[in-house]
Amino acid sequence: MMESVILVDQEDNAIGTMQKMEAHLQGELHRAFSVFIFNTSGELLLQQRAWNKYHSAGMWTNTCCSHPRAGEENMDAANRRLAEEMGMTCTLNYVFNFTYKAELKDGISEHEFDHVFFGITDVLPVPNPDEVAGFKYCDMKSLAIEIETHPEKYSEWLKICFDKVMESYTKLF
């Protein structure tokens, strides 16, 4: 199935749709979401992206991320992809949004208006191997050091939003 993304302006108003790969090759601003699931000890559930992904393959990133479909609410999309990628459900709460542009390998560019959701659960994931190569829990202070020391192991969007995630995290735990 050819996935499409919702093109947006700088205020997140939908202005059309485009095939996902085309949007990533052209660097078009589009709507996205990122889910961060924590356990009750405050550790973040990280996923290692599957090795067959067309970008950022094998990199560690937040629990799940993707794009809503046309007509789909961000919260519904976040819940759908959490189940599809990580095989789990969790009550999600909208936390913040950010816009970023990152140049990746092979002429691919991520230019996203990203909606960030947090959830807390001790339910273990059952990842989809087509989406996820591995997972681990990490305390946020250790993760901050790890990202600083080995940035090449982590997705661009995680590195870009990490300070804001940490700021919001400190209000939870």
Long-range contacts (C-beta under 8 A, 24 or more apart in sequence): 3-67, 4-69, 4-70, 5-30, 5-31, 5-32, 5-67, 6-30, 6-31, 6-67, 6-68, 6-69, 6-70, 8-113, 10-99, 10-113, 12-97, 12-113, 17-70, 20-67, 21-54, 23-111, 24-55, 24-108, 24-109, 24-110, 25-107, 25-108, 25-109, 26-109, 27-101, 27-109, 27-111, 28-111, 29-99, 29-101, 29-111, 29-112, 29-113, 30-67, 30-111, 30-112, 30-113, 31-67, 31-68, 31-74, 31-112, 31-113, 31-115, 32-65, 32-66, 32-67, 32-68, 32-112, 32-113, 32-114, 32-115, 33-65, 33-66, 33-67, 33-68, 33-74, 33-77, 33-78, 33-81, 33-114, 33-115, 33-116, 33-117, 34-62, 34-64, 34-65, 34-114, 34-115, 34-116, 34-117, 34-157, 34-161, 35-62, 35-63, 35-64, 35-65, 35-78, 35-81, 35-82, 35-92, 35-116, 35-117, 35-118, 35-119, 36-62, 36-63, 36-95, 36-116, 36-117, 36-118, 36-119, 36-165, 36-169, 37-63, 37-64, 37-82, 37-86, 37-88, 37-90, 37-118, 37-119, 37-120, 37-121, 38-118, 38-119, 38-120, 38-169, 38-172, 38-173, 39-120, 39-121, 39-122, 39-137, 40-120, 40-121, 40-122, 41-139, 42-139, 42-140, 42-169, 42-172, 42-173, 43-137, 43-138, 43-139, 43-140, 44-137, 44-138, 44-139, 44-140, 44-143, 44-169, 45-86, 45-125, 45-135, 45-136, 45-137, 46-135, 46-136, 46-137, 46-138, 46-143, 47-85, 47-86, 47-125, 47-127, 47-131, 47-132, 47-134, 47-135, 48-132, 48-133, 48-134, 48-135, 48-136, 49-131, 49-132, 49-133, 49-155, 50-129, 50-130, 50-131, 50-132, 50-133, 51-133, 52-130, 54-108, 55-104, 55-105, 55-106, 55-108, 55-110, 56-104, 56-155, 56-156, 58-133, 59-153, 59-154, 59-155, 60-136, 60-153, 60-154, 60-155, 60-158, 61-154, 61-155, 61-157, 61-158, 62-155, 62-157, 62-158, 62-165, 63-125, 65-114, 65-157, 74-115, 74-117, 75-117, 78-115, 78-117, 82-119, 84-128, 84-131, 85-127, 85-128, 85-131, 85-132, 86-125, 86-126, 86-127, 86-128, 86-132, 86-135, 87-125, 87-126, 87-127, 87-128, 88-121, 88-123, 88-124, 88-125, 88-126, 89-123, 90-119, 90-120, 90-121, 90-123, 91-119, 91-120, 91-121, 92-117, 92-118, 92-119, 93-117, 93-118, 93-119, 95-168, 96-164, 96-168, 98-160, 98-161, 98-164, 100-156, 100-157, 100-160, 100-161, 102-156, 102-157, 102-160, 104-156, 110-156, 110-157, 112-157, 114-157, 114-161, 116-161, 116-164, 116-165, 116-168, 118-168, 118-169, 118-172, 120-172, 140-166, 140-169
